[in-house]
Amino acid sequence: MAPAQGHFSDRTDDADGKGGEESDAVPPAFQSAVDALHAARLRPGLEVEPTRPPRRLAPYAHALEAAVVDGEDDLADGRLVLLHDPAGHDAWQGAFRLVTLVRAELEPEMAADPLLPEVCWSWLTGALEARGLAYGEAGGTVTRASSHYFGTLGARRPATQIEIRASWTPREGRGGVPDAAAHLMAWGDLLCQVAGLPPSGPVDAAVVTLPQRRGPQVS
């Protein structure tokens, strides 16, 4: 990932538009939300850049990929997609939707905690609520997968990865535009927490913090 620590790179690579394709008539509300994403100032240690959005999920989409970096190690990585349907979407209960995938590696004994899925979900909702963000229709999954190595790979330590897939509807403000920058910052808070970094601000008392190994991300 190209260095863009704490902010966005200037590269767009057609990362927004209608259905992932170029469009000459981008809705003003969507353009304002995308501009807010690019203006957001994020926590040091986050490398963020635009990437090609998925097609056919919505008439308009903008996608970002990010990694929490410590030296040469990626502690966690993820993708955030902003979707927009000017006509509104019944399932979203709004005209915008945020979709995310977040991944990180954990120590096996930490990943064995039976409460880990609930804790990881609380990191997402807690990050949004800590920034005072209104949202609705939140849903997702928390998955943990363990890898054990044998034969010529037997010297490797067992590895366990946590994966959070989620989506939610940001409440729209003036002009029908959500506070996209604040949602991005909350997502950055989630990435850092999954990576095992200490919170950069106040933490919701209901959110549980688990110790984690700060090691490289395994793809």
C-alpha positions as CSV (number, residue, x, y, z in Angstrom):
1,M,0.0,0.0,0.0
2,A,1.3,3.4,-0.9
3,P,2.4,5.5,2.0
4,A,-0.3,7.9,3.1
5,Q,0.1,7.9,6.8
6,G,-2.7,9.7,8.6
7,H,-4.3,11.0,5.4
8,F,-5.2,10.2,1.9
9,S,-2.9,9.9,-1.1
10,D,-3.8,12.1,-4.1
11,R,-4.4,9.1,-6.3
12,T,-8.0,8.3,-7.2
13,D,-7.8,5.7,-10.0
14,D,-11.5,6.1,-10.9
15,A,-12.3,5.1,-7.4
16,D,-15.7,6.7,-7.4
17,G,-18.6,7.2,-9.8
18,K,-21.7,5.5,-11.1
19,G,-21.6,1.8,-10.5
20,G,-17.8,2.0,-10.2
21,E,-17.7,3.6,-13.7
22,E,-17.1,7.2,-14.8
23,S,-20.2,9.4,-14.6
24,D,-20.7,13.0,-15.7
25,A,-23.6,13.6,-13.3
26,V,-22.6,12.7,-9.8
27,P,-25.3,13.7,-7.3
28,P,-24.2,16.6,-5.2
29,A,-24.9,14.8,-1.9
30,F,-22.7,11.9,-2.9
31,Q,-19.9,14.2,-4.1
32,S,-20.1,16.1,-0.8
33,A,-19.7,12.9,1.1
34,V,-16.7,11.8,-0.9
35,D,-15.1,15.2,-0.5
36,A,-15.5,14.9,3.2
37,L,-13.8,11.5,3.2
38,H,-10.8,13.0,1.5
39,A,-10.7,15.9,3.9
40,A,-10.7,13.7,7.0
41,R,-7.6,13.8,9.2
42,L,-6.9,10.3,10.6
43,R,-4.8,8.9,13.4
44,P,-1.0,8.5,12.6
45,G,-0.2,4.9,11.7
46,L,-3.2,4.6,9.4
47,E,-2.3,4.3,5.7
48,V,-5.4,5.0,3.6
49,E,-6.0,5.3,-0.1
50,P,-8.8,5.0,-2.6
51,T,-9.4,1.7,-4.4
52,R,-11.8,0.5,-7.1
53,P,-15.3,0.2,-5.7
54,P,-17.5,-2.9,-6.1
55,R,-19.9,-2.8,-9.0
56,R,-23.7,-3.2,-9.0
57,L,-24.2,-2.8,-5.2
58,A,-25.5,0.8,-5.7
59,P,-25.8,3.4,-8.4
60,Y,-22.8,5.3,-6.9
61,A,-19.9,3.9,-4.8
62,H,-16.6,5.1,-3.4
63,A,-14.1,2.6,-1.8
64,L,-11.1,3.0,0.5
65,E,-8.5,0.5,1.7
66,A,-6.5,1.0,4.8
67,A,-3.8,-0.6,7.0
68,V,-2.6,0.0,10.5
69,V,1.2,0.1,10.1
70,D,4.0,-0.3,12.7
71,G,7.3,-0.1,10.9
72,E,7.2,-2.7,8.2
73,D,4.4,-4.7,9.8
74,D,0.7,-4.4,8.9
75,L,-1.2,-5.0,12.2
76,A,-4.6,-4.9,10.6
77,D,-6.2,-4.1,7.3
78,G,-9.6,-3.3,5.9
79,R,-11.8,-1.8,3.3
80,L,-14.6,0.7,3.6
81,V,-17.2,1.3,0.9
82,L,-19.6,4.3,0.7
83,L,-22.7,3.4,-1.3
84,H,-25.4,5.9,-2.5
85,D,-28.8,5.4,-4.1
86,P,-30.4,8.8,-4.7
87,A,-33.8,7.1,-4.8
88,G,-33.3,5.6,-1.4
89,H,-33.1,1.9,-0.5
90,D,-35.7,0.0,1.5
91,A,-33.2,-2.3,3.2
92,W,-30.9,0.6,4.1
93,Q,-33.7,2.8,5.3
94,G,-31.8,5.7,3.7
95,A,-29.9,6.8,0.6
96,F,-26.4,6.0,1.9
97,R,-24.8,2.8,3.2
98,L,-21.4,2.0,4.6
99,V,-19.9,-1.5,4.1
100,T,-16.7,-2.7,5.7
101,L,-14.3,-5.6,6.0
102,V,-11.7,-5.5,8.8
103,R,-9.0,-8.2,9.4
104,A,-6.2,-8.8,11.9
105,E,-4.2,-11.6,13.4
106,L,-4.5,-12.7,17.0
107,E,-2.7,-14.9,19.4
108,P,-4.5,-18.3,19.4
109,E,-5.2,-18.1,23.2
110,M,-6.8,-14.7,22.7
111,A,-8.8,-15.9,19.7
112,A,-10.1,-18.7,21.8
113,D,-12.0,-16.3,24.1
114,P,-15.7,-17.3,23.8
115,L,-16.7,-13.7,24.1
116,L,-14.5,-12.5,21.2
117,P,-17.2,-12.1,18.6
118,E,-19.3,-10.0,20.9
119,V,-16.3,-7.9,21.9
120,C,-15.4,-7.3,18.3
121,W,-18.9,-6.2,17.4
122,S,-18.8,-3.8,20.4
123,W,-15.7,-2.3,19.0
124,L,-17.6,-1.3,15.9
125,T,-20.7,0.1,17.6
126,G,-18.6,1.6,20.4
127,A,-16.4,3.5,17.8
128,L,-19.5,5.0,16.2
129,E,-21.2,5.9,19.4
130,A,-18.0,7.4,20.9
131,R,-18.0,10.0,18.1
132,G,-21.7,10.7,18.7
133,L,-22.8,9.3,15.3
134,A,-26.4,8.4,14.6
135,Y,-26.8,5.3,12.5
136,G,-29.3,2.5,11.8
137,E,-29.9,-0.9,10.3
138,A,-26.5,-2.2,11.4
139,G,-25.6,-5.8,10.7
140,G,-22.7,-8.0,10.2
141,T,-20.6,-11.1,11.1
142,V,-17.5,-11.7,13.2
143,T,-15.4,-14.7,12.0
144,R,-12.3,-16.3,13.4
145,A,-10.2,-18.8,11.5
146,S,-7.2,-20.7,12.8
147,S,-4.3,-22.1,10.8
148,H,-2.1,-24.9,11.9
149,Y,1.1,-25.8,10.0
150,F,2.5,-29.3,9.3
151,G,5.3,-31.0,7.5
152,T,7.9,-28.6,6.1
153,L,5.8,-25.7,7.5
154,G,5.6,-27.2,11.0
155,A,8.0,-24.7,12.5
156,R,5.5,-21.9,12.0
157,R,3.4,-20.9,15.0
158,P,-0.4,-21.5,14.7
159,A,-2.1,-18.3,13.5
160,T,-5.7,-17.1,14.1
161,Q,-7.3,-14.3,12.1
162,I,-10.3,-12.3,13.1
163,E,-12.5,-10.8,10.4
164,I,-15.3,-8.3,10.8
165,R,-17.8,-7.8,8.0
166,A,-20.4,-5.1,8.7
167,S,-22.7,-2.5,7.2
168,W,-24.8,0.3,8.6
169,T,-26.8,3.3,7.4
170,P,-25.3,6.7,8.4
171,R,-28.0,9.2,9.3
172,E,-28.2,12.1,6.9
173,G,-27.8,15.7,7.9
174,R,-28.2,19.0,6.1
175,G,-28.7,18.6,2.4
176,G,-29.2,14.8,2.8
177,V,-25.4,14.3,3.4
178,P,-24.1,12.1,6.2
179,D,-21.1,13.0,8.3
180,A,-18.9,10.8,6.2
181,A,-15.6,12.1,7.7
182,A,-16.7,11.2,11.2
183,H,-17.8,7.8,10.1
184,L,-14.4,7.3,8.5
185,M,-12.6,8.4,11.7
186,A,-14.8,5.9,13.7
187,W,-13.8,3.2,11.2
188,G,-10.2,4.1,11.7
189,D,-10.7,3.8,15.5
190,L,-12.1,0.3,14.9
191,L,-9.1,-0.7,12.8
192,C,-6.6,0.6,15.4
193,Q,-8.5,-1.3,18.2
194,V,-8.5,-4.5,16.2
195,A,-4.8,-4.0,15.7
196,G,-4.3,-3.8,19.4
197,L,-3.4,-0.1,19.6
198,P,-4.6,1.9,22.7
199,P,-7.6,4.2,22.1
200,S,-6.7,7.7,21.0
201,G,-9.7,9.3,22.8
202,P,-12.5,8.5,25.3
203,V,-13.7,4.9,25.3
204,D,-17.3,3.8,25.9
205,A,-17.3,2.0,29.3
206,A,-19.4,-0.8,27.7
207,V,-16.6,-1.6,25.2
208,V,-14.2,-4.3,26.3
209,T,-10.5,-4.2,25.3
210,L,-8.6,-7.4,24.8
211,P,-4.8,-7.5,24.7
212,Q,-3.5,-8.5,21.3
213,R,-0.2,-9.4,19.7
214,R,1.1,-6.6,17.5
215,G,2.5,-8.7,14.7
216,P,2.4,-8.8,10.9
217,Q,-0.8,-9.3,9.0
218,V,-0.9,-12.7,7.3
219,S,-2.6,-12.7,4.0
